[in-house]
Amino acid sequence: MKRRKVYFITIVISGIIAGSFYYFHNEQTQESIIFFPLDRSVLFTVADTTLTLINEKQNDEYFLEWDVTSILDRDVYLRQDISLLFAGGRLKATQSEWEDNSKKIAQIYKDSR
């Protein structure tokens, strides 16, 4: 009888630990990059990223302005720029912009991290 009770308690505690691990570590996956064949004749004339600290909050939270700009040497049919923001080795935010028949993409992101 006592052995069954210990066995039951062990299973319940293991289930709680596994459920907690799944709940707290289950992060949503989001597609970031769609690959297109490279055109090696197209060149970037500008590729610039600027991070500006707007305000520092408590508990390691920051309000940032994140500007990303890229310019090609000519208009292209379809292009995508993506920028990834990491903090402490973890992905915190992404910016992604699509343009067609364009050579310039500029993105501005303001948020607290």
C-alpha contacts under 8 A as a table, 3 or more apart, distances in Angstrom:
res1	aa1	res2	aa2	distance
1	M	4	R	5.28
1	M	5	K	6.50
2	K	5	K	5.09
2	K	6	V	6.32
3	R	6	V	5.21
3	R	7	Y	6.11
4	R	7	Y	4.98
4	R	8	F	6.04
5	K	8	F	5.10
5	K	9	I	6.14
6	V	9	I	5.14
6	V	10	T	6.07
7	Y	10	T	5.16
7	Y	11	I	6.30
8	F	11	I	5.19
8	F	12	V	6.22
9	I	12	V	5.10
9	I	13	I	6.09
10	T	13	I	5.25
10	T	14	S	6.03
11	I	14	S	5.09
11	I	15	G	6.05
12	V	15	G	5.05
12	V	16	I	6.22
13	I	16	I	5.07
13	I	17	I	6.21
14	S	17	I	5.14
14	S	18	A	6.08
15	G	18	A	5.10
15	G	19	G	5.92
16	I	19	G	5.08
16	I	20	S	5.98
17	I	20	S	5.11
17	I	21	F	6.10
18	A	21	F	5.10
18	A	22	Y	6.19
19	G	22	Y	5.12
19	G	23	Y	6.03
20	S	23	Y	5.06
20	S	24	F	6.03
21	F	24	F	5.44
21	F	25	H	5.82
21	F	26	N	7.95
22	Y	25	H	5.38
22	Y	26	N	5.45
23	Y	26	N	5.60
31	E	34	I	7.90
32	S	82	I	7.56
32	S	94	T	7.74
32	S	96	S	7.77
33	I	82	I	7.32
39	D	42	V	5.92
40	R	43	L	7.56
42	V	72	L	6.91
42	V	73	D	6.59
42	V	74	R	7.38
43	L	72	L	5.65
43	L	73	D	5.62
44	F	47	A	6.67
44	F	70	S	7.07
44	F	71	I	5.80
44	F	72	L	4.36
44	F	73	D	6.11
45	T	70	S	7.63
45	T	71	I	5.63
45	T	72	L	5.43
45	T	73	D	5.87
46	V	69	T	7.31
46	V	70	S	5.13
46	V	71	I	4.95
46	V	72	L	7.01
47	A	68	V	7.78
47	A	69	T	5.91
47	A	70	S	4.37
47	A	71	I	6.63
48	D	68	V	5.81
48	D	69	T	5.25
48	D	70	S	6.29
49	T	66	W	7.34
49	T	67	D	5.67
49	T	68	V	4.51
49	T	69	T	6.51
50	T	65	E	7.94
50	T	66	W	5.81
50	T	67	D	5.14
50	T	68	V	6.55
51	L	64	L	6.71
51	L	65	E	5.85
51	L	66	W	4.71
51	L	67	D	6.58
52	T	64	L	5.66
52	T	65	E	5.13
52	T	66	W	6.52
53	L	56	E	7.29
53	L	62	Y	7.08
53	L	63	F	6.25
53	L	64	L	4.85
53	L	65	E	6.60
54	I	62	Y	7.65
54	I	63	F	5.38
54	I	64	L	5.39
54	I	65	E	6.66
55	N	62	Y	6.04
55	N	63	F	5.05
55	N	64	L	7.22
56	E	60	D	7.71
56	E	61	E	6.36
56	E	62	Y	4.62
56	E	63	F	6.20
57	K	60	D	6.70
57	K	61	E	5.07
57	K	62	Y	5.57
57	K	63	F	7.45
58	Q	61	E	5.88
61	E	112	S	6.50
61	E	113	R	5.38
62	Y	112	S	5.19
62	Y	113	R	5.20
63	F	110	K	7.18
63	F	111	D	5.57
63	F	112	S	4.04
63	F	113	R	6.33
64	L	109	Y	7.86
64	L	110	K	5.64
64	L	111	D	5.73
64	L	112	S	6.09
64	L	113	R	7.38
65	E	108	I	7.05
65	E	109	Y	5.74
65	E	110	K	4.58
65	E	111	D	6.99
66	W	108	I	5.68
66	W	109	Y	4.99
66	W	110	K	6.30
67	D	106	A	7.39
67	D	107	Q	5.73
67	D	108	I	4.55
67	D	109	Y	6.45
68	V	83	S	7.34
68	V	106	A	5.69
68	V	107	Q	5.12
68	V	108	I	6.50
69	T	104	K	7.39
69	T	105	I	5.74
69	T	106	A	4.32
69	T	107	Q	6.39
70	S	81	D	7.81
70	S	104	K	5.75
70	S	105	I	5.54
70	S	106	A	6.60
71	I	103	K	5.46
71	I	104	K	4.36
71	I	105	I	6.61
72	L	75	D	7.08
72	L	103	K	4.91
72	L	104	K	6.45
73	D	103	K	6.94
74	R	102	S	7.73
74	R	103	K	5.50
75	D	101	N	5.57
75	D	102	S	4.56
75	D	103	K	4.28
76	V	79	R	6.92
76	V	100	D	6.92
76	V	101	N	5.15
76	V	102	S	5.64
76	V	103	K	6.16
77	Y	100	D	5.25
77	Y	101	N	4.55
77	Y	102	S	7.05
78	L	98	W	7.41
78	L	99	E	5.94
78	L	100	D	4.27
78	L	101	N	6.16
78	L	102	S	7.48
79	R	98	W	5.86
79	R	99	E	5.56
79	R	100	D	6.29
79	R	102	S	7.84
80	Q	96	S	6.95
80	Q	97	E	5.64
80	Q	98	W	4.55
80	Q	99	E	6.52
81	D	95	Q	7.99
81	D	96	S	5.69
81	D	97	E	5.48
81	D	98	W	6.74
81	D	105	I	7.16
82	I	94	T	7.10
82	I	95	Q	5.54
82	I	96	S	4.40
82	I	97	E	6.64
83	S	94	T	5.69
83	S	95	Q	5.14
83	S	96	S	6.56
84	L	91	L	7.07
84	L	92	K	7.86
84	L	93	A	6.16
84	L	94	T	4.65
84	L	95	Q	6.61
85	L	91	L	5.99
85	L	92	K	5.63
85	L	93	A	5.16
85	L	94	T	6.09
86	F	89	G	5.93
86	F	90	R	5.30
86	F	91	L	4.45
86	F	92	K	5.37
86	F	93	A	7.20
87	A	90	R	5.49
87	A	91	L	6.58
87	A	92	K	6.35
91	L	94	T	7.97
92	K	113	R	7.33
95	Q	107	Q	7.42
95	Q	109	Y	7.62
97	E	105	I	7.26
97	E	107	Q	7.29
98	W	105	I	7.99
99	E	102	S	6.12
99	E	105	I	7.11
102	S	105	I	7.81
